[in-house]
Amino acid sequence: MVAVLRNRIFLLFLVLDVLAFSLQWINPKFRLPQVYYFGFAFAGFVWSAFRAYKDLSLAYRNILTPKPVEKISRSELSISFLSGNAYAYSIADPYAGQNHHFTKMQKTKGVKCRFDGRGVFYINDEVYYRMSQASLAINIRMENSGDLPLEVLAIRLENNLNLNYLKFSNDEVCLHGKKLGLPFPLQSGEFVLLQAKYEISASKDSNNDLFAADFKALPRLILHELSFDTRDAHGKRQTYVSKIETVSRPLIDLYVKQWREYDQEEYLFFAVHTPAGHNTPAGQM
């Protein structure tokens, strides 16, 4: 009602109505029926009410209608590990790449060489064995979950091990079995499956006995931290970090199984594992 009464159209009609009403006092000959004055004021009121309703409706519609929010582009890299197949240990064949050596030894005079039924090689009735290297492969899903294209500049692997003679050395990060080339472009919504590999072997100042003995110091869980350095389309750099724990028991079991297959009881002793069919003497644990 206030908006109607304050409307310019209503005020204009009201002023004209007052002027027409005042004119009859100035000139008595100018007279109109009173219904004209009321009708003129009512017409101004109706017109003003319509204009006020239209203006208020537009104002309410602007208030109630949500304004579009400007979307701010963001960059984000999501790192996860494959469920049920997050990581796996493996161990190499101790005789891999040794064929030339075996042939040479078999041709050497005064050296008695043979393979037994298990495929174990003997030199002068002693088992020939080379300490095998093992590996750990961590399966990673890397996805650009942001709105901007990304470049992965570097990938770093670290773990919480601090052993003297057994080492986990960073090997490489692979895509489809080949080393990942960096920087690696990743479009928004795109993902790739990567494999980060550790090489497990004896350190440079170690020997096989010390390497085997260090298995006693392996923690039950090994914590690995993977860092991904990225740069988005605006040049902003950011590092994303993801962590995973691997159980050390499968690694130990791989070596124990191989040492037993090749009759390496010495390494089993150093690693505090009882050879199959034997009892550990008292005091050796």
C-alpha positions in Angstrom: 0.0 0.0 0.0 2.8 2.4 0.8 4.4 1.6 -2.5 1.1 2.4 -4.3 0.6 5.7 -2.5 4.2 6.8 -3.2 4.0 5.9 -6.8 4.5 8.8 -9.1 1.5 8.0 -11.3 -0.9 8.0 -8.3 0.6 11.3 -7.0 0.2 12.8 -10.5 -3.4 11.8 -10.7 -4.0 13.0 -7.2 -2.4 16.4 -8.0 -4.5 16.7 -11.2 -7.6 15.8 -9.2 -6.9 18.5 -6.6 -6.2 21.1 -9.3 -9.5 20.2 -11.0 -11.3 20.4 -7.6 -9.7 23.8 -6.9 -10.6 25.2 -10.3 -14.3 25.2 -9.4 -13.5 27.7 -6.5 -11.7 30.0 -8.9 -14.2 29.7 -11.7 -17.7 28.8 -10.3 -18.9 28.0 -13.8 -16.4 25.1 -14.0 -18.1 22.3 -12.1 -17.9 18.5 -12.5 -19.9 15.9 -10.8 -18.1 14.5 -7.7 -18.0 11.0 -9.2 -15.5 12.3 -11.7 -13.1 13.4 -9.0 -13.4 10.1 -7.2 -13.1 8.2 -10.5 -10.0 10.1 -11.5 -8.3 9.4 -8.1 -9.4 5.7 -8.3 -8.0 5.3 -11.8 -4.7 6.7 -10.6 -4.8 4.3 -7.6 -5.5 1.3 -9.8 -2.7 2.2 -12.3 -0.3 2.8 -9.5 -1.2 -0.5 -7.8 -0.5 -2.3 -11.1 2.9 -0.7 -11.5 3.8 -1.3 -7.9 2.8 -5.0 -8.2 4.9 -5.4 -11.3 7.9 -3.7 -9.7 7.6 -5.8 -6.5 7.1 -9.0 -8.5 10.3 -8.3 -10.4 12.2 -7.6 -7.2 11.0 -10.8 -5.5 11.9 -12.8 -8.6 15.4 -11.4 -8.6 15.8 -12.3 -4.9 14.5 -15.8 -5.2 16.2 -16.7 -8.4 19.7 -18.1 -7.6 22.4 -16.3 -9.3 24.9 -18.3 -11.3 28.1 -19.0 -9.4 31.3 -18.6 -11.3 33.2 -21.9 -11.2 36.8 -21.5 -10.1 39.1 -24.0 -11.8 41.1 -26.2 -9.5 44.0 -28.6 -9.9 44.0 -31.9 -8.0 45.8 -35.3 -8.3 44.2 -38.4 -6.7 46.5 -41.3 -5.8 45.1 -44.7 -4.8 46.3 -48.3 -4.7 44.6 -51.2 -6.5 42.2 -53.0 -4.2 43.2 -56.6 -3.6 46.4 -56.1 -5.7 48.1 -53.1 -4.1 51.6 -54.7 -4.0 53.5 -57.9 -4.6 57.0 -59.3 -3.8 58.9 -61.5 -6.2 62.4 -63.1 -6.1 64.7 -63.9 -9.0 66.0 -67.3 -10.0 69.5 -67.7 -8.5 70.6 -69.4 -11.7 69.3 -66.8 -14.1 72.0 -65.8 -16.5 74.4 -68.5 -15.3 74.4 -70.8 -18.2 77.7 -69.6 -19.5 79.3 -70.1 -16.1 77.8 -73.6 -15.8 79.2 -74.6 -19.2 82.6 -73.2 -18.3 82.7 -75.1 -15.0 81.6 -78.3 -16.6 84.5 -78.1 -19.1 87.1 -77.3 -16.4 89.4 -80.2 -15.8 89.4 -81.5 -12.2 86.1 -80.0 -11.4 83.1 -82.3 -10.9 79.8 -80.7 -11.8 76.3 -82.0 -12.0 72.6 -81.1 -11.7 70.5 -83.1 -9.4 66.8 -84.1 -9.9 65.6 -80.8 -8.5 67.8 -78.7 -10.9 70.3 -77.8 -8.2 73.8 -77.4 -9.5 76.7 -79.0 -7.7 80.4 -78.2 -8.0 82.6 -80.8 -6.3 79.5 -82.1 -4.5 78.7 -78.6 -3.0 75.6 -76.7 -3.9 76.3 -73.7 -6.1 74.1 -70.8 -5.0 74.1 -67.1 -5.7 72.0 -64.8 -3.4 69.0 -63.7 -5.4 67.6 -60.2 -5.6 64.0 -59.7 -4.8 61.7 -56.9 -5.8 58.6 -55.1 -4.5 56.0 -53.7 -7.0 53.4 -51.3 -5.8 50.4 -50.8 -8.1 49.2 -47.2 -8.2 46.2 -45.5 -9.8 47.0 -41.9 -10.6 44.1 -39.7 -11.7 43.8 -36.0 -12.6 40.6 -35.3 -10.6 40.8 -31.5 -11.0 39.6 -29.2 -13.8 43.0 -28.2 -15.2 45.6 -30.3 -17.2 48.5 -31.4 -15.1 52.1 -32.3 -15.7 53.7 -34.8 -13.3 57.2 -33.6 -12.9 58.7 -36.1 -10.5 57.8 -39.2 -8.4 59.7 -40.1 -5.3 59.6 -43.2 -3.2 60.7 -43.4 0.4 60.3 -45.9 3.2 60.9 -46.1 7.0 63.6 -48.8 6.9 67.0 -48.2 8.5 68.8 -51.5 8.1 72.5 -52.0 7.8 72.9 -54.7 5.2 69.5 -55.2 3.5 68.4 -52.4 1.4 65.3 -51.3 -0.6 66.6 -49.3 -3.5 64.3 -47.3 -5.7 64.3 -48.8 -9.1 61.8 -47.0 -11.3 58.1 -46.1 -11.9 56.7 -47.9 -14.9 53.7 -47.5 -17.3 52.7 -50.5 -19.3 56.0 -52.2 -18.3 58.2 -49.3 -19.5 59.8 -46.6 -17.4 57.6 -43.6 -17.1 58.8 -40.6 -19.0 58.8 -37.3 -17.1 57.3 -34.7 -17.2 54.1 -36.8 -17.8 51.0 -34.9 -19.1 47.6 -35.8 -17.6 44.4 -34.3 -18.8 41.4 -33.5 -16.6 39.6 -36.8 -15.8 42.3 -39.0 -17.2 43.9 -41.7 -15.1 46.8 -44.2 -15.6 47.9 -47.3 -13.8 51.5 -47.2 -12.6 53.9 -49.6 -11.0 56.5 -48.4 -8.6 59.4 -50.9 -8.1 61.9 -51.4 -5.3 64.9 -53.6 -5.8 65.8 -55.6 -2.6 69.4 -56.7 -2.2 72.4 -56.6 0.0 74.2 -53.3 0.5 77.7 -52.6 -0.9 79.5 -53.3 2.3 77.5 -56.4 3.1 77.9 -60.1 2.4 75.4 -62.9 2.1 75.5 -63.8 5.9 75.0 -60.2 7.0 72.2 -59.8 4.4 70.4 -62.9 5.8 70.9 -61.8 9.4 69.2 -58.4 8.6 65.9 -60.2 8.0 65.6 -60.4 11.8 65.5 -56.6 11.9 62.7 -56.3 9.3 59.6 -54.7 10.9 56.3 -56.4 10.4 54.9 -53.5 8.4 57.0 -51.3 6.1 55.7 -47.8 5.5 56.2 -46.3 2.0 55.6 -42.7 1.1 55.1 -41.7 -2.5 55.4 -38.0 -3.5 54.2 -36.6 -6.8 55.4 -33.2 -7.9 53.0 -31.5 -10.4 52.4 -28.3 -12.3 49.0 -27.2 -13.6 48.2 -25.2 -16.8 48.6 -21.9 -14.8 52.1 -22.8 -13.8 51.1 -23.6 -10.1 53.3 -26.3 -8.6 52.0 -28.7 -5.9 53.2 -31.9 -4.3 50.7 -34.7 -3.5 51.7 -37.4 -1.0 50.2 -40.9 -0.5 51.3 -43.6 1.9 51.0 -47.4 2.0 52.1 -50.2 4.3 53.4 -53.5 3.0 53.7 -56.6 5.1 57.3 -58.0 5.3 56.3 -61.6 5.9 55.8 -62.6 2.2 59.3 -61.3 1.4 60.8 -63.4 4.2 58.9 -66.4 3.1 60.2 -66.1 -0.5 63.8 -66.2 0.7 63.2 -69.0 3.2 61.5 -71.1 0.6 64.4 -70.6 -1.8 67.1 -71.2 0.8 65.4 -74.5 1.7 65.2 -75.5 -2.0 68.9 -74.9 -2.4 69.9 -76.4 1.0 71.2 -73.1 2.3 70.8 -73.9 6.0 73.5 -71.3 6.9 71.3 -68.4 5.8 68.3 -70.0 7.5 70.2 -70.0 10.7 71.3 -66.4 10.4 67.7 -65.3 9.6 66.5 -67.3 12.7 64.4 -69.7 10.7 64.4 -73.4 11.4 65.2 -75.6 8.3 62.4 -78.0 7.4 62.7 -81.2 9.4 65.2 -79.7 11.9 64.8 -78.4 15.4 66.5 -75.2 16.4 69.2 -76.0 19.1 68.6 -74.3 22.4 70.3 -71.0 22.8 70.3 -70.2 19.0 67.1 -68.2 19.0 
